[in-house]
Amino acid sequence: MENMGDRATLLETGRFVRRHDESADSAAGTVGTEDTADAEARHRRAADAGDTASMSVLGALLLRRGDLDAAEPYLRAATAEGERAAANNLGVLLYQRGYVDEASGWWRIAAVAGSAPAAHALGRHYRELGDEPAAEYWLRQSAEQGHALGAYALADLLEHRSDVGAERWLRAAAEQGHREAAYRLARALERRAREAARSGADVVYNSGTGPLASGRIRRGALAERPMDTGTGFSTGTGIGFGTGTGFRAHTDTGTGFRTGPDTGTGFRTGPDTGTGFRTGTGGAAGAGGAPAGGAATGPTLIAEAAQWYRQAAARGHRRAALYLGAILEKRGELKEAGRWYLSSARDGESRAACALGFLLRDAGDEESAAVWWLRAAQEGDGNAANALGALHAARGEQQTAERWYRAAMDAGDVNGAYNLGLLCAAQDRTAQAEQWYRRAAYAGHREAANALAVLLLQADDPTGAEPWFSKAAEAGSVDAAFNLGILYAGRDDDATALVWYERAAAAGHTEAALQVGIACLRDGDDRSAERYLRCAAGGGSAEAAFRLATVLDSRQPPPGPPALGEPHTAKSECEQWYERAAQQGHRRAQVRVGMLAAARGDNGDAARWYREAAEAGSRNGAFNLGLLLAREGGEREAALWWTRAAQAGHGRAALRLALLAARRGELTEGQRWCARAVELGPAEVAERAARLREALHQELTA
């Protein structure tokens, strides 16, 4: 509807022209501040007395109120007297009555006379007719006069054509307070930030497949590893409340099939490509969206987007409040993020209710989180339904969890089917698990395809599994790429296995980086091996930390004899990596740390590490602990540890036991341990044990 303060009047010539008119401004200001009833009465008296401006204002008041019959005569009378605002409003009235052609005629008259609202209305009319050139002409006329609605409508038209000029007019409308323009401008800025991330110019933002809810859902319980280097086939990057670990059948390469990611499996509550909002980093907002001297960077774009989201959200735009909350959450401003999520959720935005639930859950208020998830799920939010399913699954309420996963699936969230597969797999309902995995996989869920492949392998169907692994890997599943590496390694196709391991390692897969590092060591490429082992060790792999330490250790010069009064030196980097691996329970690293401690003269620390390794089953740890105890006079306990080591296949421990028995005069026992040492070796030990056995035999037969 035309603003009642449109500054136009009729000259004696009868032509509409643009001219400032103080009386029109005064009338508009009066209408905006006076009581409506009093204003209407005053303008009615003036209009009945023949005042043209009052006819226009009164007609606009009646039109706004919906009294078309009463408004029309006043608007026609004012239009006949040349009131531009009345011509525009008469067009609005006729349009509402269905007289579109007559309405467009009056809009054209007003627009030619300079009415920006009329130009906007005429442009919208032509767009409805499909005449985009005419629509653009009139909308541009309106926008260039500073009309917010015209600028927004022009931006919408240009954006429909993918015209880069759309953002300029969105900004113009937003700067005048247009709520939807501010929201769409913020969305456009975020798209530019994503493009910057994809180009590698400034990787700061990745929104996944769309705004669902907070993606910070905890991963599940750790799966037990079969060996120090053991990896396994993974059924997905499950993020949520994990309940299952899954199948691990390690191969000759020391790897094995996993049913979970590096930290275990879990139920998904977000899209397959990553749950919820992933916004960019914070930073000072640029006033113009681009820093001086170049294109806007990702952080600048995100910061400016946050400003426009805030403007739109403050005016009641619920989706803007949702996205603003997501950006604030990414920045760590959780309290303010929660306020905007709450505002959006109260306005009926189910995604905000879901995101608010995650914030509350992360803050430890699981009951309040469940309330908001329930509200969102009942409004059809599949993400929230998945979250409720995961919550009930973690409590052991399997039937309720299944019901919510089915609700998520019914809401169109493919994660519902995937989570049902995980739930069935955790209950050993393999047939049902395969059914749900297959359903999700056919819908394009990459981790479900990976999980389905693992189930097929468990059923001894590698031919059926491989295509699903490939489909998941090509869709971006890091676990599937790693699993393909294991599959090819099991077929002795090390070259192809290495290709898939490298692909998974490049995406940050810890155990894949370990396997590539091992391959580089095998090929003698220590520098490349170090790079991959550092990645894997930094990701928490104890085996990688140990192997990295050995690489660094091999480069160190042999230590010379300590000088008198030489100060204690700091631990080397390789020793730090040995200790990290040892603290994670790596037995060989524990033995090595014990040896380094013994070399420093710290027998207490050495004994502690040897004992940890020995109790975990390390025969070297048991042997070294025995040596340490024997030097300190604990020969009886030393014999116990040597016995454990010898029974585990340690030849030197068997020789020590033989010598100990010989000193005690237990010649038959000594012969028995000598025979064991000869059997176990190595060659030097076997040779010494054979001589000792011969000596003991001569003693017995003397």
C-alpha positions as CSV (number, residue, x, y, z in Angstrom):
1,M,0.0,0.0,0.0
2,E,1.2,3.5,-0.8
3,N,2.7,5.5,2.1
4,M,0.3,8.4,2.9
5,G,3.2,10.8,2.9
6,D,4.0,10.3,-0.8
7,R,5.0,13.8,-1.9
8,A,3.1,14.6,-5.0
9,T,0.3,16.9,-6.1
10,L,-1.4,18.1,-9.3
11,L,-0.4,21.3,-11.1
12,E,-2.8,23.4,-13.1
13,T,-1.7,21.6,-16.3
14,G,-3.2,18.4,-15.0
15,R,0.0,16.3,-15.3
16,F,1.4,14.2,-12.5
17,V,4.8,15.6,-11.5
18,R,7.2,15.1,-8.6
19,R,7.2,18.0,-6.2
20,H,7.6,18.4,-2.4
21,D,4.4,19.3,-0.7
22,E,4.5,20.2,3.0
23,S,0.8,19.6,3.6
24,A,1.1,16.0,2.5
25,D,4.0,15.4,4.8
26,S,2.0,17.0,7.7
27,A,-1.0,14.8,7.0
28,A,1.2,11.7,7.0
29,G,2.8,12.6,10.3
30,T,-0.6,13.3,11.8
31,V,-1.9,9.9,10.9
32,G,1.1,8.3,12.3
33,T,0.9,10.0,15.7
34,E,-2.8,10.9,16.4
35,D,-5.4,8.5,17.6
36,T,-6.8,6.7,14.5
37,A,-10.4,7.5,15.2
38,D,-9.7,11.2,15.8
39,A,-7.5,11.4,12.7
40,E,-10.2,9.7,10.6
41,A,-12.8,12.1,11.8
42,R,-10.6,15.1,11.1
43,H,-9.7,14.0,7.6
44,R,-13.3,13.1,6.9
45,R,-14.4,16.6,7.7
46,A,-11.7,18.1,5.5
47,A,-12.3,15.6,2.7
48,D,-16.0,16.4,2.7
49,A,-15.1,20.1,2.5
50,G,-13.1,19.3,-0.7
51,D,-9.5,19.0,0.7
52,T,-7.7,16.7,-1.8
53,A,-4.9,15.6,0.5
54,S,-7.4,14.6,3.2
55,M,-9.4,12.6,0.6
56,S,-6.2,10.7,-0.2
57,V,-5.3,10.1,3.4
58,L,-8.9,9.1,4.4
59,G,-9.1,6.7,1.5
60,A,-5.8,5.1,2.5
61,L,-7.1,4.7,6.1
62,L,-10.3,3.1,5.0
63,L,-8.4,0.8,2.6
64,R,-6.0,-0.3,5.3
65,R,-9.0,-1.1,7.5
66,G,-10.5,-3.2,4.7
67,D,-13.5,-0.9,4.0
68,L,-13.1,-0.9,0.2
69,D,-16.6,0.5,-0.5
70,A,-16.1,3.5,1.6
71,A,-12.5,4.0,0.5
72,E,-13.1,3.9,-3.3
73,P,-15.0,7.2,-3.8
74,Y,-12.4,9.2,-1.8
75,L,-9.5,7.7,-3.6
76,R,-11.1,8.3,-7.0
77,A,-11.9,11.9,-6.1
78,A,-8.3,12.5,-4.9
79,T,-6.9,10.8,-8.0
80,A,-9.1,13.0,-10.3
81,E,-7.5,15.9,-8.5
82,G,-4.0,14.6,-9.3
83,E,-3.0,12.9,-6.0
84,R,-0.2,10.5,-6.9
85,A,-0.6,8.6,-3.6
86,A,-4.3,8.2,-4.2
87,A,-3.7,6.8,-7.7
88,N,-1.4,4.1,-6.3
89,N,-3.8,3.2,-3.5
90,L,-6.7,3.1,-5.9
91,G,-4.7,0.6,-7.9
92,V,-4.3,-1.5,-4.7
93,L,-8.0,-1.3,-4.0
94,L,-8.9,-2.4,-7.6
95,Y,-6.3,-5.2,-7.4
96,Q,-7.9,-6.5,-4.3
97,R,-11.3,-6.5,-6.0
98,G,-9.9,-8.5,-9.0
99,Y,-9.7,-5.6,-11.5
100,V,-6.1,-6.2,-12.3
101,D,-5.9,-4.4,-15.6
102,E,-7.5,-1.3,-14.3
103,A,-5.3,-1.4,-11.2
104,S,-2.1,-1.6,-13.3
105,G,-3.3,1.4,-15.3
106,W,-3.5,3.6,-12.2
107,W,-0.1,2.2,-10.9
108,R,1.5,3.2,-14.2
109,I,0.1,6.7,-13.9
110,A,1.4,7.0,-10.4
111,A,4.8,5.4,-11.2
112,V,5.4,7.7,-14.2
113,A,4.7,10.6,-11.8
114,G,7.5,9.2,-9.6
115,S,5.7,7.0,-7.1
116,A,8.2,4.4,-5.9
117,P,5.5,2.2,-4.3
118,A,3.5,2.3,-7.5
119,A,6.5,1.3,-9.5
120,H,7.0,-1.6,-7.1
121,A,3.4,-2.7,-7.4
122,L,3.6,-2.4,-11.2
123,G,6.8,-4.4,-11.3
124,R,5.3,-7.2,-9.2
125,H,2.3,-7.2,-11.5
126,Y,4.4,-7.7,-14.6
127,R,6.4,-10.4,-12.9
128,E,3.1,-12.3,-12.2
129,L,2.4,-11.9,-15.9
130,G,5.8,-13.4,-16.7
131,D,7.0,-10.2,-18.4
132,E,10.4,-10.1,-16.6
133,P,11.9,-7.3,-18.7
134,A,9.0,-5.0,-17.8
135,A,9.1,-6.2,-14.2
136,E,12.8,-5.5,-13.9
137,Y,12.4,-2.0,-15.4
138,W,9.7,-0.9,-12.9
139,L,11.2,-2.6,-9.9
140,R,14.5,-0.9,-10.7
141,Q,12.7,2.4,-10.9
142,S,11.3,1.8,-7.4
143,A,14.6,0.5,-5.9
144,E,16.6,3.4,-7.2
145,Q,14.3,5.8,-5.5
146,G,15.1,4.1,-2.2
147,H,12.0,2.0,-1.8
148,A,12.8,-1.0,0.4
149,L,10.1,-3.3,-1.0
150,G,11.1,-2.4,-4.5
151,A,14.8,-3.2,-3.8
152,Y,13.8,-6.5,-2.2
153,A,11.6,-7.5,-5.1
154,L,14.3,-6.5,-7.6
155,A,16.8,-8.6,-5.7
156,D,14.4,-11.5,-5.7
157,L,14.0,-11.3,-9.5
158,L,17.8,-11.0,-10.1
159,E,18.5,-13.9,-7.7
160,H,16.0,-16.0,-9.6
161,R,18.3,-15.4,-12.6
162,S,21.5,-16.0,-10.6
163,D,22.5,-12.4,-11.3
164,V,25.3,-11.2,-9.1
165,G,23.6,-7.9,-8.7
166,A,21.0,-9.4,-6.4
167,E,23.2,-9.0,-3.3
168,R,23.5,-5.2,-3.8
169,W,19.7,-4.7,-3.7
170,L,19.3,-7.1,-0.8
171,R,21.7,-5.0,1.1
172,A,19.9,-1.8,0.1
173,A,16.6,-3.2,1.4
174,A,18.2,-4.6,4.5
175,E,19.8,-1.3,5.3
176,Q,16.3,0.2,5.3
177,G,15.1,-2.4,7.8
178,H,13.5,-5.0,5.5
179,R,13.5,-8.1,7.7
180,E,13.4,-10.8,4.9
181,A,16.1,-8.9,2.9
182,A,18.4,-9.0,6.0
183,Y,17.9,-12.7,6.4
184,R,18.5,-13.5,2.7
185,L,21.5,-11.2,2.6
186,A,22.9,-13.2,5.5
187,R,22.2,-16.5,3.7
188,A,24.0,-15.1,0.6
189,L,27.0,-14.2,2.6
190,E,27.2,-17.7,4.1
191,R,27.0,-19.1,0.6
192,R,30.0,-17.0,-0.4
193,A,31.8,-18.2,2.7
194,R,31.2,-21.8,1.7
195,E,32.5,-21.1,-1.8
196,A,35.6,-19.7,-0.2
197,A,36.0,-22.8,1.9
198,R,35.6,-25.1,-1.2
199,S,38.1,-23.1,-3.1
200,G,40.6,-23.4,-0.2
201,A,40.9,-19.7,0.1
202,D,39.6,-19.5,3.6
203,V,38.2,-22.8,5.0
204,V,36.0,-21.6,7.8
205,Y,32.5,-22.8,7.2
206,N,30.7,-26.0,6.2
207,S,26.9,-26.1,6.7
208,G,26.5,-29.7,5.6
209,T,23.2,-30.4,3.8
210,G,21.2,-27.8,5.7
211,P,20.3,-26.4,9.0
212,L,19.1,-29.2,11.2
213,A,20.3,-28.9,14.7
214,S,23.4,-28.7,16.8
215,G,25.8,-31.3,15.6
216,R,27.8,-31.7,18.8
217,I,26.6,-35.2,19.7
218,R,29.0,-37.4,21.6
219,R,30.4,-40.5,20.0
220,G,29.9,-43.9,21.5
221,A,31.9,-46.2,23.6
222,L,35.3,-47.4,22.4
223,A,35.6,-50.7,20.7
224,E,38.1,-53.1,22.0
225,R,41.2,-53.3,19.8
226,P,42.5,-56.8,19.0
227,M,46.2,-55.8,18.9
228,D,48.5,-52.8,19.1
229,T,48.1,-52.0,15.4
230,G,44.6,-53.4,15.0
231,T,42.2,-51.4,12.9
232,G,38.9,-52.5,11.6
233,F,36.1,-52.1,9.2
234,S,33.8,-49.3,10.2
235,T,30.1,-49.0,9.8
236,G,30.0,-45.3,9.9
237,T,31.0,-42.1,11.6
238,G,28.2,-42.6,14.1
239,I,27.8,-39.6,16.2
240,G,25.4,-39.9,19.1
241,F,24.8,-42.3,21.9
242,G,26.8,-45.3,20.9
243,T,25.8,-48.8,21.9
244,G,27.6,-51.2,19.7
245,T,31.2,-51.9,18.8
246,G,31.0,-54.5,16.1
247,F,33.0,-56.9,14.1
248,R,36.8,-56.9,14.0
249,A,38.6,-59.8,12.1
250,H,42.1,-58.6,11.7
251,T,44.1,-59.6,8.6
252,D,47.7,-60.4,7.9
253,T,48.5,-56.7,7.7
254,G,47.5,-56.2,11.3
255,T,44.3,-54.5,10.4
256,G,40.7,-55.7,10.9
257,F,37.1,-54.9,10.1
258,R,35.5,-52.2,12.2
259,T,31.9,-51.3,12.9
260,G,32.7,-47.9,14.3
261,P,34.9,-44.9,13.7
262,D,38.2,-44.3,15.5
263,T,36.3,-43.6,18.7
264,G,33.5,-46.1,18.4
265,T,30.1,-46.4,16.9
266,G,27.0,-44.5,17.7
267,F,23.6,-43.4,16.6
268,R,23.3,-40.6,14.1
269,T,21.0,-37.6,14.8
270,G,22.0,-35.5,11.8
271,P,22.4,-35.7,8.1
272,D,24.8,-38.2,6.5
273,T,27.3,-35.5,5.7
274,G,27.5,-34.1,9.2
275,T,24.9,-33.1,11.6
276,G,23.5,-29.7,12.2
277,F,25.1,-26.3,11.9
278,R,28.7,-25.9,11.2
279,T,29.3,-22.2,11.1
280,G,32.4,-20.2,10.6
281,T,34.7,-18.7,13.1
282,G,34.0,-15.4,14.8
283,G,35.7,-12.1,14.2
284,A,35.1,-8.5,13.7
285,A,32.4,-7.8,11.3
286,G,33.3,-5.7,8.2
287,A,31.0,-2.9,7.5
288,G,31.0,-3.5,3.8
289,G,31.5,-7.2,3.8
290,A,35.0,-7.0,2.3
291,P,38.2,-5.9,3.7
292,A,40.2,-3.2,2.0
293,G,42.4,-4.4,-0.8
294,G,40.7,-7.6,-1.7
295,A,37.7,-10.0,-1.5
296,A,35.9,-10.7,1.7
297,T,37.4,-13.5,3.7
298,G,35.4,-16.3,5.3
299,P,35.5,-15.0,8.8
300,T,34.5,-11.5,7.6
301,L,31.6,-12.9,5.6
302,I,30.4,-15.0,8.5
303,A,30.7,-12.1,10.9
304,E,28.7,-9.8,8.6
305,A,26.1,-12.5,8.1
306,A,25.7,-12.7,11.9
307,Q,25.0,-8.9,11.9
308,W,22.2,-9.3,9.4
309,Y,20.8,-12.4,11.1
310,R,20.7,-10.4,14.3
311,Q,18.9,-7.5,12.6
312,A,16.3,-9.8,11.1
313,A,16.0,-11.9,14.3
314,A,15.4,-8.7,16.4
315,R,12.5,-8.0,14.1
316,G,11.0,-11.4,14.8
317,H,12.4,-13.5,11.9
318,R,12.5,-17.0,13.4
319,R,14.8,-18.6,10.8
320,A,17.3,-15.7,11.2
321,A,17.3,-16.4,15.0
322,L,18.0,-20.0,14.3
323,Y,21.0,-19.3,12.1
324,L,22.3,-16.6,14.4
325,G,22.1,-19.1,17.3
326,A,24.2,-21.5,15.2
327,I,26.9,-19.0,14.5
328,L,27.0,-18.0,18.1
329,E,27.2,-21.6,19.2
330,K,30.1,-22.2,16.9
331,R,31.9,-19.2,18.4
332,G,31.3,-20.7,21.9
333,E,28.8,-18.0,22.9
334,L,26.5,-20.7,24.2
335,K,24.3,-18.6,26.5
336,E,23.4,-16.1,23.8
337,A,23.0,-18.9,21.2
338,G,20.5,-20.5,23.6
339,R,18.5,-17.3,23.9
340,W,18.1,-17.0,20.1
341,Y,17.3,-20.7,19.7
342,L,14.7,-20.3,22.4
343,S,13.2,-17.2,20.7
344,S,13.1,-19.1,17.4
345,A,11.7,-22.2,19.0
346,R,8.9,-20.3,20.7
347,D,8.0,-18.8,17.4
348,G,7.4,-22.4,16.0
349,E,10.8,-23.2,14.4
350,S,11.3,-26.9,15.1
351,R,14.9,-26.9,14.1
352,A,15.7,-24.3,16.7
353,A,13.9,-26.4,19.3
354,C,16.0,-29.4,18.3
355,A,19.2,-27.3,18.5
356,L,18.2,-25.9,21.9
357,G,17.8,-29.5,23.0
358,F,21.4,-30.3,22.1
359,L,22.6,-27.2,24.0
360,L,20.7,-28.3,27.1
361,R,21.9,-31.8,26.8
362,D,25.5,-30.7,26.5
363,A,25.0,-28.5,29.6
364,G,23.9,-31.6,31.5
365,D,20.1,-30.9,31.5
366,E,19.0,-34.0,29.7
367,E,15.4,-33.8,30.9
368,S,14.9,-30.3,29.5
369,A,16.6,-31.3,26.3
370,A,14.1,-34.2,25.9
371,V,11.2,-31.7,26.3
372,W,12.5,-29.6,23.4
373,W,13.3,-32.6,21.3
374,L,9.8,-33.9,21.9
375,R,8.3,-30.6,20.8
376,A,10.4,-30.6,17.6
377,A,9.8,-34.2,16.8
378,Q,6.1,-33.8,17.2
379,E,6.3,-31.0,14.6
380,G,8.0,-33.4,12.2
381,D,11.7,-32.8,12.8
382,G,13.5,-36.0,12.0
383,N,16.7,-34.8,13.6
384,A,15.0,-34.4,17.0
385,A,13.3,-37.7,16.6
386,N,16.7,-39.3,16.1
387,A,18.0,-37.5,19.2
388,L,15.1,-38.9,21.2
389,G,15.8,-42.3,19.9
390,A,19.4,-42.1,20.8
391,L,18.5,-40.8,24.3
392,H,16.2,-43.7,25.0
393,A,18.7,-46.2,23.5
394,A,21.3,-45.0,25.9
395,R,18.9,-45.6,28.7
396,G,18.3,-49.1,27.5
397,E,14.7,-48.4,26.4
398,Q,15.0,-50.1,23.1
399,Q,11.4,-50.2,22.1
400,T,10.9,-46.5,22.7
401,A,14.1,-45.8,20.8
402,E,12.9,-47.8,17.9
403,R,9.6,-45.9,17.9
404,W,11.4,-42.6,17.6
405,Y,13.8,-43.8,14.9
406,R,10.8,-44.9,12.9
407,A,9.3,-41.5,13.4
408,A,12.5,-39.9,12.1
409,M,12.3,-42.2,9.1
410,D,8.7,-41.3,8.5
411,A,9.7,-37.6,8.7
412,G,12.1,-38.2,5.7
413,D,15.3,-38.4,7.7
414,V,17.3,-41.3,6.3
415,N,19.3,-41.5,9.5
416,G,16.3,-43.0,11.1
417,A,16.7,-46.2,9.0
418,Y,20.5,-46.2,9.7
419,N,19.9,-45.8,13.4
420,L,17.4,-48.7,13.4
421,G,20.1,-50.8,11.7
422,L,22.5,-49.9,14.5
423,L,19.9,-50.7,17.1
424,C,19.2,-54.1,15.6
425,A,22.9,-54.8,15.2
426,A,23.5,-54.1,18.9
427,Q,20.8,-56.6,19.7
428,D,22.3,-59.2,17.4
429,R,19.2,-58.9,15.1
430,T,21.4,-59.2,12.1
431,A,18.6,-59.8,9.5
432,Q,16.7,-56.7,10.6
433,A,19.9,-54.7,10.8
434,E,20.7,-55.6,7.2
435,Q,17.2,-54.7,6.1
436,W,17.5,-51.2,7.6
437,Y,21.0,-50.6,6.5
438,R,20.0,-51.6,3.0
439,R,17.1,-49.2,3.0
440,A,19.2,-46.3,4.2
441,A,22.0,-47.3,1.7
442,Y,19.6,-47.3,-1.2
443,A,18.5,-43.8,-0.1
444,G,22.1,-42.6,-0.4
445,H,23.2,-42.9,3.2
446,R,27.0,-43.5,2.8
447,E,27.6,-44.9,6.3
448,A,24.7,-47.2,6.0
449,A,26.3,-48.5,2.8
450,N,29.5,-49.1,4.7
451,A,27.7,-50.8,7.5
452,L,25.8,-53.0,5.1
453,A,29.1,-54.0,3.5
454,V,30.5,-55.1,6.9
455,L,27.4,-57.2,7.5
456,L,27.9,-58.9,4.1
457,L,31.5,-59.6,5.0
458,Q,30.4,-61.2,8.2
459,A,28.1,-63.4,6.1
460,D,31.1,-64.4,4.0
461,D,30.0,-62.4,1.0
462,P,33.0,-60.2,0.0
463,T,31.7,-60.0,-3.6
464,G,28.5,-58.4,-2.4
465,A,30.3,-56.2,0.1
466,E,32.9,-54.6,-2.2
467,P,30.4,-52.5,-4.3
468,W,28.8,-51.1,-1.2
469,F,32.2,-50.2,0.2
470,S,33.0,-48.5,-3.1
471,K,29.7,-46.6,-3.2
472,A,30.2,-45.4,0.3
473,A,33.8,-44.4,-0.3
474,E,33.0,-42.5,-3.5
475,A,30.2,-40.7,-1.6
476,G,32.8,-39.4,0.9
477,S,32.8,-42.0,3.7
478,V,36.3,-42.0,5.2
479,D,35.6,-45.2,7.0
480,A,34.6,-47.0,3.8
481,A,37.8,-45.8,2.1
482,F,39.8,-47.2,5.0
483,N,37.8,-50.4,4.8
484,L,38.5,-50.8,1.1
485,G,42.2,-50.6,2.0
486,I,41.8,-53.4,4.5
487,L,39.9,-55.4,1.9
488,Y,42.6,-55.1,-0.8
489,A,45.3,-55.7,1.8
490,G,43.6,-59.0,2.6
491,R,43.9,-59.9,-1.0
492,D,47.6,-59.1,-1.0
493,D,46.9,-56.1,-3.4
494,D,49.1,-53.7,-1.4
495,A,49.2,-51.1,-4.1
496,T,45.5,-50.6,-4.3
497,A,45.2,-50.9,-0.5
498,L,47.7,-48.1,-0.2
499,V,45.6,-45.9,-2.5
500,W,42.6,-46.2,-0.3
501,Y,44.6,-45.9,2.9
502,E,46.0,-42.6,1.6
503,R,42.6,-41.3,0.6
504,A,41.3,-42.0,4.1
505,A,44.4,-40.6,5.7
506,A,44.0,-37.4,3.8
507,A,40.6,-37.0,5.3
508,G,42.0,-37.4,8.8
509,H,41.5,-41.1,9.5
510,T,43.9,-42.0,12.2
511,E,44.4,-45.7,11.6
512,A,44.6,-45.2,7.8
513,A,47.5,-42.7,8.4
514,L,49.1,-45.4,10.5
515,Q,48.9,-47.9,7.7
516,V,50.4,-45.5,5.2
517,G,53.2,-44.7,7.7
518,I,53.9,-48.4,8.0
519,A,54.0,-48.8,4.3
520,C,56.4,-45.9,3.9
521,L,58.7,-47.5,6.6
522,R,58.6,-50.7,4.7
523,D,59.6,-48.9,1.5
524,G,62.4,-47.1,3.4
525,D,60.8,-43.6,3.1
526,D,61.4,-42.4,6.6
527,R,60.5,-38.8,5.9
528,S,57.0,-39.6,4.5
529,A,56.6,-42.2,7.2
530,E,57.3,-39.6,9.9
531,R,54.6,-37.3,8.4
532,Y,51.9,-39.9,8.4
533,L,52.9,-41.3,11.8
534,R,52.7,-37.8,13.3
535,C,49.2,-37.4,12.0
536,A,48.2,-40.8,13.4
537,A,49.9,-40.3,16.7
538,G,48.3,-36.9,17.1
539,G,45.0,-38.6,16.5
540,G,45.5,-40.9,19.4
541,S,47.1,-44.0,17.9
542,A,49.5,-45.6,20.4
543,E,51.1,-47.8,17.8
544,A,51.8,-44.7,15.6
545,A,53.3,-42.9,18.6
546,F,55.6,-45.9,19.2
547,R,56.6,-46.2,15.6
548,L,57.2,-42.5,15.4
549,A,59.4,-42.7,18.4
550,T,61.4,-45.5,16.9
551,V,62.0,-43.4,13.7
552,L,63.2,-40.5,15.7
553,D,65.2,-42.7,18.0
554,S,67.1,-44.2,15.0
555,R,68.3,-40.8,14.0
556,Q,69.8,-40.0,17.4
557,P,73.6,-40.5,17.8
558,P,74.6,-43.2,20.3
559,P,74.9,-41.7,23.8
560,G,78.5,-41.3,25.1
561,P,79.6,-41.9,28.7
562,P,78.2,-39.3,31.0
563,A,80.6,-36.6,32.1
564,L,81.2,-36.1,35.8
565,G,78.7,-33.6,37.2
566,E,76.8,-33.5,33.9
567,P,73.4,-31.9,34.4
568,H,70.2,-33.9,33.7
569,T,69.1,-33.2,30.2
570,A,65.4,-32.8,29.1
571,K,63.7,-35.8,27.6
572,S,64.1,-36.0,23.9
573,E,61.1,-35.9,21.5
574,C,61.4,-39.6,20.8
575,E,61.2,-40.4,24.5
576,Q,58.1,-38.2,24.8
577,W,56.4,-40.2,22.1
578,Y,57.5,-43.4,23.8
579,E,55.9,-42.2,27.0
580,R,52.7,-41.2,25.2
581,A,52.4,-44.6,23.7
582,A,53.2,-46.2,27.0
583,Q,50.6,-44.2,28.8
584,Q,48.1,-45.5,26.3
585,G,49.0,-49.1,27.2
586,H,51.4,-49.9,24.4
587,R,53.5,-52.8,25.8
588,R,56.6,-52.4,23.7
589,A,56.6,-48.7,24.4
590,Q,56.3,-49.4,28.1
591,V,59.3,-51.7,27.9
592,R,61.3,-49.0,26.0
593,V,60.4,-46.3,28.5
594,G,61.5,-48.7,31.3
595,M,64.8,-49.2,29.5
596,L,65.3,-45.4,29.1
597,A,64.5,-44.9,32.8
598,A,67.0,-47.7,33.8
599,A,69.7,-46.0,31.6
600,R,69.1,-42.8,33.6
601,G,69.5,-44.8,36.9
602,D,65.8,-44.4,37.8
603,N,65.2,-48.0,38.7
604,G,61.9,-47.3,40.4
605,D,60.4,-45.8,37.3
606,A,61.9,-48.5,35.2
607,A,60.4,-51.2,37.4
608,R,57.0,-49.6,37.2
609,W,57.0,-49.6,33.4
610,Y,58.4,-53.1,33.2
611,R,55.7,-54.3,35.6
612,E,52.9,-52.7,33.6
613,A,54.1,-54.2,30.4
614,A,54.6,-57.6,32.0
615,E,51.2,-57.7,33.6
616,A,49.7,-56.9,30.2
617,G,51.5,-59.9,28.7
618,S,54.8,-58.6,27.5
619,R,57.5,-61.3,27.8
620,N,60.2,-58.6,27.3
621,G,58.7,-56.6,30.1
622,A,58.7,-59.7,32.4
623,F,62.3,-60.6,31.5
624,N,63.6,-57.0,32.1
625,L,61.7,-56.8,35.4
626,G,63.3,-60.0,36.4
627,L,66.8,-58.6,35.6
628,L,66.1,-55.5,37.6
629,L,64.8,-57.4,40.6
630,A,67.7,-59.8,40.5
631,R,70.2,-56.9,40.6
632,E,68.5,-55.6,43.7
633,G,68.5,-59.0,45.4
634,G,65.0,-60.1,44.6
635,E,66.0,-63.3,42.9
636,R,63.0,-65.3,44.0
637,E,60.5,-62.8,42.5
638,A,62.8,-62.4,39.5
639,A,62.5,-66.2,38.9
640,L,58.7,-65.8,38.8
641,W,58.8,-63.2,36.1
642,W,61.5,-65.1,34.1
643,T,59.3,-68.2,34.3
644,R,56.3,-66.2,32.9
645,A,58.6,-64.8,30.1
646,A,60.0,-68.2,29.3
647,Q,56.6,-69.8,29.1
648,A,55.6,-67.1,26.7
649,G,58.6,-68.0,24.4
650,H,61.4,-65.8,25.7
651,G,64.7,-67.7,25.2
652,R,66.9,-65.5,27.3
653,A,64.5,-65.9,30.2
654,A,64.8,-69.7,29.9
655,L,68.6,-69.4,29.9
656,R,68.5,-67.3,33.1
657,L,66.3,-69.9,34.8
658,A,68.7,-72.6,33.7
659,L,71.7,-70.7,35.2
660,L,69.7,-70.0,38.3
661,A,68.9,-73.7,38.7
662,A,72.5,-74.7,38.1
663,R,73.7,-72.3,40.9
664,R,71.2,-73.9,43.2
665,G,72.3,-77.4,42.3
666,E,69.0,-78.3,40.6
667,L,70.7,-79.9,37.7
668,T,67.7,-81.7,36.2
669,E,65.7,-78.5,36.3
670,G,68.6,-76.7,34.8
671,Q,68.7,-79.2,31.9
672,R,65.0,-78.7,31.3
673,W,65.4,-75.0,31.0
674,C,68.5,-75.3,28.8
675,A,66.5,-77.5,26.4
676,R,63.7,-74.8,26.4
677,A,66.3,-72.1,25.7
678,V,67.8,-74.1,22.8
679,E,64.4,-74.5,21.3
680,L,63.4,-70.8,21.6
681,G,66.7,-69.2,20.6
682,P,68.0,-66.8,19.3
683,A,71.2,-68.5,18.0
684,E,73.5,-66.9,20.6
685,V,71.2,-68.0,23.4
686,A,70.8,-71.5,21.9
687,E,74.6,-71.9,21.7
688,R,75.1,-70.9,25.3
689,A,72.2,-73.1,26.5
690,A,73.6,-76.1,24.6
691,R,77.0,-75.7,26.3
692,L,75.4,-75.3,29.7
693,R,73.2,-78.4,29.1
694,E,76.3,-80.4,28.1
695,A,78.1,-79.3,31.3
696,L,75.1,-80.1,33.4
697,H,74.9,-83.6,31.7
698,Q,78.6,-84.3,32.5
699,E,78.0,-83.2,36.1
700,L,75.0,-85.5,36.4
701,T,76.9,-88.5,34.9
702,A,80.2,-87.9,36.7
